[in-house]
Amino acid sequence: MNVPFYVPPEQLMKDRAEYARKGIARGKSIAAMEYADGMLLVAENPSGTLHKIGEIYDRIAFAGVGKYSEFETLRVAGIRHADLKGYSYARSDVTAKSLANAYCHALGQIFTQEVKPYEVGIMVAEVGDTPETTLLFKITYDGTLTAEDDVAAIGGQEEALTAHLREHYRPGAPLAEAIGWAVAAFEAANSRTFQATEWEAAVVDRTLGRRAFRRLSAQEMARG
Amino acid sequence: MIPDTTSGLPWDAVVPAGSFTALLRSHGLEPRWSLPSEGSVLDAPEGTTVLAFRYADGVLMAGDRRATAGNVIAHRSLQKVFPADNLSAVAISGTAGIAIELIRLFQTELEHYEKLEGSRLSLEGKANHLAAMVRAQLPMAFQGLLVVPLFCGFDEKAGRGRLYSYDVVGGRYEETDYTATGSGGPYAKAHLRGAFREGLSEDEALQLAVDALVAAAEEDSATGGPDLQRGIYPNVVVISTQGYQEVPEDRVAAAARRAMGELR
């Protein structure tokens, strides 16, 4: 009779976490910060077609780092969750909080029960009518959900980016200024300068009407 | 049964990105009106005139506001012209309740596709999809619950406005200049046939649309003319390179007063 090796749960979780963290650290990062009219998301992403940032619903945006196929699956599941809910009830019933909970539930399940954890970090941003009701959630590979105040980052350079942004953040800054912080934070973390075409950036902006999500062009990034 | 969409993510559904209707079906949420095989015909609110035609900058779409159930006026201020997405509009005729639900599903479907794929469906793709949705309603049409939409939009590739009419079996017909449907549709069409010309300005197009609706309301009891007393005016929208825009009510009101004035 085969006796399975005993692996203590602490060890199992540690191994899985290390595996996921290594995968995420290899990829590029995304920073999010609040500005006067909403939330700005900036990713280092030279591909113009494979997006890391996307629209989920009227006022909700998604950002994912790590393994493309995995955060893309999460993005699609998020859009389905939101559209189903909005169609079954009303558009105003779709909230970032419920979506973030669904994500943390799903990632937590995958982390403990699947053969391999997802090597992803994701953020969900929702712009409200006022800066006070604007929300930013961060969900890690193991399903840990945190509500962030005004700046956050995911990916390998999470800590360096967050530290830089916290230092420079001031409430109520215009979009151009926020773009400036994001660019400076990435340049400081990577010790190099970036071309405008190397960015993928988008906003959820309360002045844009029902669908608040908008991608920023390379020109806008260069001007900022 | 309403599945719990508040917790847990809908992974299970069709991969890769299927249509929103397929997703609804997999959750048992697809809108259905199951009828007995020899069901009697209901007096569901219906009756309409909606029309669309090309003008200099794109397309214009307009509709009256009345819903009737038999001889009864069910609603005086029903909206029959809706945005499908940023670059297209859809108008309904037939059984109001079913048509409005169909439009809501169509709007969600287009947005769902756009978000998943990162690009919009082509105008023809949208028109074809709407045709399939109308076709799926065919069994109900035999019970007298008809839905016949009109669809128009600005074709980004072709750089011009295009319009489509439908029939009850889901036939989709691209129209070159103008079209109208609903119980008052033939009268509106007759008016458009006489007055349509190439390169109408937006103001001229607005006046023509309101004139045609007034002409239809004169002949068809199920079409409501502008109600100057209550301040109920037709819905008029334009779609151009600027996208979908509703014509402000005060401009429609002015056009309606001119159209009604000419009747006297």
Interface residues (C-beta under 8 A of the other chain):
Chain A: T49 H51 G54 E55 I56 T73 L74 V76 A77 G78 I79 R80 H81 D83 L84 K85 G86 Y87 S88 S98 N101 A102 Y103 H105 A106
Chain B: I2 T5 T6 S7 G8 L9 P10 W11 A13 V15 A17 F20 L23 L24 H27 L29 R104 L105 T108 E111 H112 K115 L116 G118
